[in-house]
Amino acid sequence: MDYPSGGGAWQHPNHVEIPDAATEGMRRYREPDQPHPLQLAFLEPEGEAAYVAGVRDLLVAGRFDEAAAKLEADLSGFEGRTARIALACRPEEIAIEGWDDLADILAEYEGPPITCITAGLANDPDLVFAPGADHEPDLMFNLYSDDEFDFTAQDDAALLAACEDECPGWIGHEEDVEFYVGIEGLAALNSALVQCRHRNYLRDGHEDVEGRAPGGYVEYVLACWLRCTRFLQAIARAIDAHGLPEGVRLVVGTVGLNTDLATLLGTRAGPAPREAAGPAMASLTLGNWERGQALEEEPPAAPSGSSLRQRIDGASALASPPVASENEPAPTPPVTERRDARRFFAKLFGS
C-alpha cells in the first residue's frame, strides 16, 4: 500500500468521518415535557391531513405570507434542530435569479408567443452530499405556447383542473427559448430536510414516545411546508419586482418535497371557485394513478423544444414580499398526497 510523501497520515479514498455522540442529531430527539398541540393533532393521520390541507389551501389561494406566519408560529413551539434551521430561513434571503431578463428574452423570441410558464422546485434524486456541503434545490423551468394546448382559453379553474390530469396536454411541448433561472437561499433548510432522521411516522405503536406524535416528525412536516412557502414567496416577489410578461400564465409548485402541489401566480384569469375545480381534482383516486403508470413508462413523444431547467446559481435578494389581498379567490381543494404523486408532479413540471 502506497503512503503519500510528506509525513501525512494515509487516508483511504472512500474514508468517511463517523460523528461521535456529541454531534447534534446523533442522540434521540429530546421531547418537551408537555406535548405541543400539533403532536396531539398528528397522532392520527386525519389530524395531520387536516393541518396540511389548511396550509395547502392558503398556498393554492396565493396567501403565502399568511401561510408563512402560521408555520412560523407553530414551529416556534419546538426546539429541535430542524425547527431552528427552518425559522432561520427568512423570506428576504431567498432570491430568484434571471427573472429580470425574462421580458426582454421573450420579446426577442421568434417562435410562437409564450402563454404559460411552469416552475417546479425539486431535489436531484441522485443528490450526494459532500462533507460539510449544503445543496440548493433545483428549479425546473419550462415555457409553452398555445400551439399544443390553448392556455389562453383556460380560466383558473380549468387550468388548475388540467394540471391534475394524468397527462396534461402541454407535456413534452416546451418551447426552445434560451432562458435560465435559479434560486438561492434555501440550501441550509433544504439540506437539513434531506438529511433529517425523523421523516417517517408509521403509527405502528413502536415509536419512542406514547400519547403524542414524535416532535421531530412534526418539525419535519412543518419545515417541509415552510420550504415550499419560502419558494412561492420568492417567486411572488420576483413577479412583484419585475412583472410577468403580458399574456403569460405561471403554474408553480413543488415536486417530491413532501409538499406536492400546483398553483397559479400572476394575473388570475377569472375566479377559481371551490365548486368549479373540486370535482375534477377529487376524482383522482389511487386507481387513476395506477392506470396512468403504463403511460408514464412508455417512451415520451419527441418534444417540440428543449427542456429548460438549470441548477441553482447565486443571486441577490429581492424586494419584500407582496401583501396578500383580502379579495383572493377561494382556495381550490388539492389532491391528497400519495406515493405516486411525485411521478405525476415531476411530469407536470417537466422532470
C-alpha positions as CSV (number, residue, x, y, z in Angstrom):
1,M,0.0,0.0,0.0
2,D,1.4,3.4,-1.0
3,Y,1.6,6.2,1.5
4,P,1.8,9.8,0.5
5,S,5.1,11.6,0.9
6,G,5.4,14.5,3.3
7,G,4.7,12.6,6.5
8,G,0.9,13.0,6.5
9,A,-1.3,10.1,7.5
10,W,-2.7,8.0,4.7
11,Q,-6.4,8.1,4.2
12,H,-8.5,5.7,2.1
13,P,-10.2,7.5,-0.8
14,N,-13.6,6.2,0.5
15,H,-12.9,7.3,4.1
16,V,-15.9,8.8,5.9
17,E,-16.0,10.6,9.2
18,I,-18.1,8.9,11.8
19,P,-19.7,11.6,14.1
20,D,-19.5,11.0,17.8
21,A,-22.4,11.1,20.2
22,A,-21.8,14.8,20.9
23,T,-22.7,15.7,17.3
24,E,-26.1,17.3,17.2
25,G,-28.8,15.0,15.8
26,M,-27.0,11.8,16.7
27,R,-28.9,11.4,20.0
28,R,-32.6,10.7,20.3
29,Y,-34.9,13.7,19.8
30,R,-35.4,15.5,23.1
31,E,-39.2,15.6,23.6
32,P,-40.6,18.5,25.5
33,D,-42.1,17.7,28.9
34,Q,-45.6,18.8,27.7
35,P,-46.5,17.8,24.1
36,H,-47.0,20.5,21.5
37,P,-50.7,20.8,20.4
38,L,-49.7,19.6,17.0
39,Q,-48.1,16.5,18.4
40,L,-51.5,15.6,19.7
41,A,-53.2,16.6,16.4
42,F,-50.8,14.5,14.4
43,L,-51.4,11.4,16.5
44,E,-54.0,10.3,13.9
45,P,-53.4,10.7,10.1
46,E,-56.7,12.6,9.9
47,G,-55.3,15.3,12.2
48,E,-52.2,15.7,10.2
49,A,-54.1,15.7,6.9
50,A,-56.4,18.4,8.2
51,Y,-53.5,20.6,9.2
52,V,-51.7,20.1,5.9
53,A,-54.9,20.8,3.9
54,G,-55.3,24.1,5.7
55,V,-51.7,25.2,4.8
56,R,-52.2,23.9,1.2
57,D,-55.4,25.9,0.8
58,L,-53.6,29.1,1.8
59,L,-50.8,28.4,-0.7
60,V,-53.2,27.5,-3.6
61,A,-55.1,30.7,-2.9
62,G,-51.9,32.8,-3.1
63,R,-51.9,33.7,0.6
64,F,-48.2,32.9,1.0
65,D,-47.5,35.4,3.8
66,E,-50.4,34.1,5.8
67,A,-49.2,30.5,5.4
68,A,-45.7,31.5,6.4
69,A,-46.9,33.3,9.6
70,K,-48.9,30.2,10.6
71,L,-46.0,27.8,10.0
72,E,-43.5,30.1,11.8
73,A,-45.8,30.4,14.8
74,D,-46.3,26.7,15.0
75,L,-42.5,25.9,14.6
76,S,-41.7,28.4,17.3
77,G,-43.1,26.0,19.8
78,F,-40.4,23.4,19.0
79,E,-36.7,23.4,20.0
80,G,-35.2,20.8,17.7
81,R,-32.6,21.4,15.0
82,T,-35.0,21.2,12.1
83,A,-37.3,23.9,13.7
84,R,-34.3,26.2,14.4
85,I,-33.0,26.0,10.9
86,A,-36.4,26.5,9.4
87,L,-37.1,29.6,11.5
88,A,-33.7,31.0,10.5
89,C,-34.7,30.8,6.8
90,R,-36.0,34.3,6.2
91,P,-38.0,35.3,3.1
92,E,-35.8,38.2,2.3
93,E,-32.8,35.8,1.9
94,I,-34.5,33.8,-0.8
95,A,-33.8,35.1,-4.3
96,I,-34.8,34.1,-7.9
97,E,-32.0,34.7,-10.4
98,G,-32.7,35.6,-14.0
99,W,-36.4,36.6,-13.7
100,D,-35.5,40.3,-14.6
101,D,-34.3,39.1,-18.0
102,L,-37.4,37.2,-18.9
103,A,-39.4,40.0,-20.6
104,D,-36.5,41.1,-22.8
105,I,-35.8,37.5,-23.9
106,L,-39.4,36.7,-24.7
107,A,-39.6,40.0,-26.7
108,E,-36.8,38.8,-28.9
109,Y,-38.0,35.2,-29.2
110,E,-39.0,34.5,-32.9
111,G,-41.3,31.5,-32.1
112,P,-45.0,31.5,-31.2
113,P,-46.0,33.7,-28.3
114,I,-45.3,32.2,-24.8
115,T,-48.6,31.9,-22.9
116,C,-47.6,29.7,-20.0
117,I,-44.6,29.1,-17.8
118,T,-44.2,26.2,-15.3
119,A,-41.7,26.5,-12.4
120,G,-41.3,23.5,-10.1
121,L,-38.9,23.1,-7.2
122,A,-37.3,19.7,-6.7
123,N,-34.2,17.9,-5.5
124,D,-32.0,15.8,-7.7
125,P,-32.9,12.2,-7.0
126,D,-29.2,11.3,-7.2
127,L,-28.2,14.1,-4.7
128,V,-25.0,13.2,-2.9
129,F,-23.7,15.4,0.0
130,A,-20.0,16.2,0.3
131,P,-18.8,16.7,3.8
132,G,-20.0,20.0,5.2
133,A,-21.7,21.0,2.0
134,D,-25.3,22.2,1.7
135,H,-27.3,22.0,-1.5
136,E,-29.9,24.3,-3.0
137,P,-32.9,22.6,-4.5
138,D,-33.3,22.5,-8.3
139,L,-35.7,24.8,-10.2
140,M,-37.3,23.2,-13.2
141,F,-38.4,25.9,-15.6
142,N,-40.3,25.4,-18.9
143,L,-42.1,27.8,-21.3
144,Y,-45.1,26.9,-23.5
145,S,-47.2,28.4,-26.3
146,D,-50.8,27.8,-27.3
147,D,-49.6,25.6,-30.3
148,E,-50.3,22.3,-28.5
149,F,-52.5,23.4,-25.6
150,D,-54.8,26.5,-25.5
151,F,-53.7,28.1,-22.3
152,T,-55.3,31.4,-23.3
153,A,-58.7,29.9,-23.4
154,Q,-58.5,28.5,-19.9
155,D,-59.7,30.3,-16.8
156,D,-58.0,29.5,-13.5
157,A,-60.4,26.7,-12.6
158,A,-59.9,25.0,-15.9
159,L,-56.1,25.4,-15.9
160,L,-55.8,24.0,-12.4
161,A,-58.0,21.1,-13.3
162,A,-55.8,20.4,-16.3
163,C,-52.8,20.3,-14.0
164,E,-54.4,17.4,-12.3
165,D,-54.9,15.4,-15.5
166,E,-52.9,12.2,-15.7
167,C,-51.1,13.7,-18.7
168,P,-51.7,17.4,-19.2
169,G,-51.9,18.4,-22.8
170,W,-48.8,20.6,-22.8
171,I,-46.4,17.9,-21.5
172,G,-43.4,17.4,-23.9
173,H,-44.1,20.5,-25.9
174,E,-41.8,23.0,-24.3
175,E,-40.6,25.9,-26.5
176,D,-36.9,26.2,-27.2
177,V,-36.1,29.5,-25.5
178,E,-32.7,30.4,-24.3
179,F,-33.6,31.3,-20.8
180,Y,-32.3,30.1,-17.4
181,V,-33.5,30.8,-13.9
182,G,-32.3,29.7,-10.5
183,I,-33.0,30.1,-6.8
184,E,-30.7,30.8,-3.9
185,G,-31.1,30.9,-0.1
186,L,-32.8,27.6,0.6
187,A,-29.6,25.5,0.9
188,A,-29.4,25.2,4.7
189,L,-33.1,24.3,5.2
190,N,-33.2,22.0,2.1
191,S,-30.1,20.1,3.3
192,A,-31.5,19.8,6.8
193,L,-34.7,18.3,5.5
194,V,-32.9,15.9,3.1
195,Q,-30.7,14.6,6.0
196,C,-33.5,14.7,8.7
197,R,-33.8,11.4,10.6
198,H,-37.4,12.0,11.5
199,R,-39.1,11.9,8.1
200,N,-41.4,9.0,8.9
201,Y,-44.1,8.3,11.4
202,L,-45.6,4.8,11.0
203,R,-48.1,5.0,13.8
204,D,-47.5,1.3,14.4
205,G,-47.0,1.5,18.2
206,H,-43.2,1.2,18.0
207,E,-42.4,4.8,18.3
208,D,-40.2,6.0,21.2
209,V,-43.0,8.2,22.5
210,E,-46.5,7.5,23.6
211,G,-49.6,9.6,23.5
212,R,-48.1,12.1,21.1
213,A,-46.6,12.2,17.6
214,P,-42.8,12.4,17.6
215,G,-41.7,16.0,17.9
216,G,-39.0,15.5,15.2
217,Y,-41.6,14.3,12.7
218,V,-43.9,17.2,13.3
219,E,-41.0,19.6,12.9
220,Y,-40.1,17.9,9.6
221,V,-43.6,18.2,8.2
222,L,-43.9,21.9,9.1
223,A,-40.4,22.7,7.8
224,C,-41.2,21.0,4.5
225,W,-44.2,23.3,4.1
226,L,-42.2,26.3,5.1
227,R,-39.6,25.4,2.4
228,C,-42.4,25.3,-0.2
229,T,-43.8,28.6,1.1
230,R,-40.5,30.4,1.0
231,F,-40.1,29.3,-2.6
232,L,-43.6,30.6,-3.5
233,Q,-42.9,33.9,-1.7
234,A,-39.6,34.3,-3.7
235,I,-41.4,33.7,-7.0
236,A,-44.1,36.2,-5.9
237,R,-41.5,38.8,-5.0
238,A,-39.8,38.4,-8.4
239,I,-43.2,39.0,-10.2
240,D,-43.9,41.9,-7.9
241,A,-40.5,43.5,-8.7
242,H,-40.2,42.7,-12.4
243,G,-43.7,41.6,-13.5
244,L,-44.9,38.7,-15.6
245,P,-44.9,39.1,-19.4
246,E,-48.3,40.1,-20.7
247,G,-50.5,37.2,-21.7
248,V,-48.4,34.6,-19.8
249,R,-49.8,32.3,-17.1
250,L,-47.4,30.9,-14.4
251,V,-48.0,27.4,-12.9
252,V,-45.7,27.0,-9.9
253,G,-45.3,24.2,-7.4
254,T,-43.0,21.6,-5.9
255,V,-42.0,18.1,-6.9
256,G,-41.2,15.3,-4.4
257,L,-40.5,17.6,-1.5
258,N,-43.3,16.1,0.7
259,T,-45.4,19.2,-0.4
260,D,-46.5,18.3,-3.9
261,L,-48.9,21.0,-5.2
262,A,-49.5,23.2,-8.2
263,T,-51.0,26.7,-8.1
264,L,-51.2,29.9,-10.3
265,L,-49.3,33.1,-9.9
266,G,-49.5,36.4,-11.7
267,T,-52.8,37.9,-13.0
268,R,-55.6,35.4,-12.4
269,A,-57.9,34.8,-15.3
270,G,-61.3,34.8,-13.8
271,P,-62.4,33.2,-10.5
272,A,-61.4,29.7,-9.4
273,P,-64.2,28.8,-7.0
274,R,-64.0,25.6,-5.0
275,E,-67.2,24.3,-6.6
276,A,-65.8,24.6,-10.2
277,A,-62.4,22.8,-9.6
278,G,-63.3,20.5,-6.8
279,P,-64.9,17.6,-8.6
280,A,-62.1,17.4,-11.2
281,M,-59.5,17.2,-8.5
282,A,-61.3,15.0,-6.2
283,S,-61.8,12.4,-8.9
284,L,-58.1,11.5,-8.9
285,T,-58.1,8.3,-6.9
286,L,-55.3,5.8,-6.4
287,G,-56.8,3.8,-9.3
288,N,-56.3,6.8,-11.6
289,W,-52.6,6.9,-10.7
290,E,-52.2,3.2,-11.2
291,R,-53.9,3.3,-14.6
292,G,-51.6,6.1,-15.6
293,Q,-48.4,4.3,-14.8
294,A,-48.3,2.4,-18.1
295,L,-48.5,5.7,-20.0
296,E,-45.6,7.1,-17.9
297,E,-43.4,4.1,-18.6
298,E,-43.8,4.5,-22.4
299,P,-41.1,6.4,-24.3
300,P,-42.2,10.1,-24.4
301,A,-43.1,11.7,-27.7
302,A,-40.4,13.9,-29.2
303,P,-40.7,17.4,-27.6
304,S,-41.1,20.5,-29.7
305,G,-38.4,22.3,-27.7
306,S,-35.7,21.6,-25.2
307,S,-36.5,21.3,-21.5
308,L,-35.2,24.4,-19.7
309,R,-34.1,23.6,-16.2
310,Q,-30.8,24.5,-14.6
311,R,-29.0,24.0,-11.3
312,I,-29.2,26.9,-8.9
313,D,-26.7,29.7,-9.2
314,G,-26.1,32.6,-6.9
315,A,-28.5,35.5,-6.8
316,S,-29.0,38.7,-4.8
317,A,-32.0,39.2,-2.5
318,L,-35.1,40.8,-4.0
319,A,-37.7,43.2,-2.7
320,S,-40.0,42.5,0.3
321,P,-42.9,40.1,-0.3
322,P,-46.3,41.3,-1.5
323,V,-49.2,41.7,0.9
324,A,-52.0,39.1,0.3
325,S,-55.2,40.7,-0.9
326,E,-58.4,40.2,1.0
327,N,-60.2,39.6,-2.3
328,E,-58.2,36.5,-3.2
329,P,-60.4,33.7,-4.8
330,A,-61.4,30.8,-2.7
331,P,-58.7,28.1,-2.5
332,T,-59.0,25.1,-4.8
333,P,-59.1,21.8,-3.0
334,P,-55.9,19.9,-3.6
335,V,-55.3,16.3,-4.5
336,T,-54.5,14.2,-1.4
337,E,-50.8,13.3,-1.4
338,R,-49.9,9.7,-2.2
339,R,-46.9,7.6,-3.1
340,D,-47.4,8.1,-6.8
341,A,-47.7,11.9,-6.6
342,R,-44.0,12.5,-7.1
343,R,-44.1,11.0,-10.6
344,F,-47.1,13.0,-11.5
345,F,-45.8,16.4,-10.4
346,A,-42.4,15.6,-11.9
347,K,-44.1,15.0,-15.2
348,L,-46.3,18.2,-14.7
349,F,-43.2,20.4,-14.2
350,G,-41.1,18.7,-16.9
351,S,-38.7,16.5,-14.9
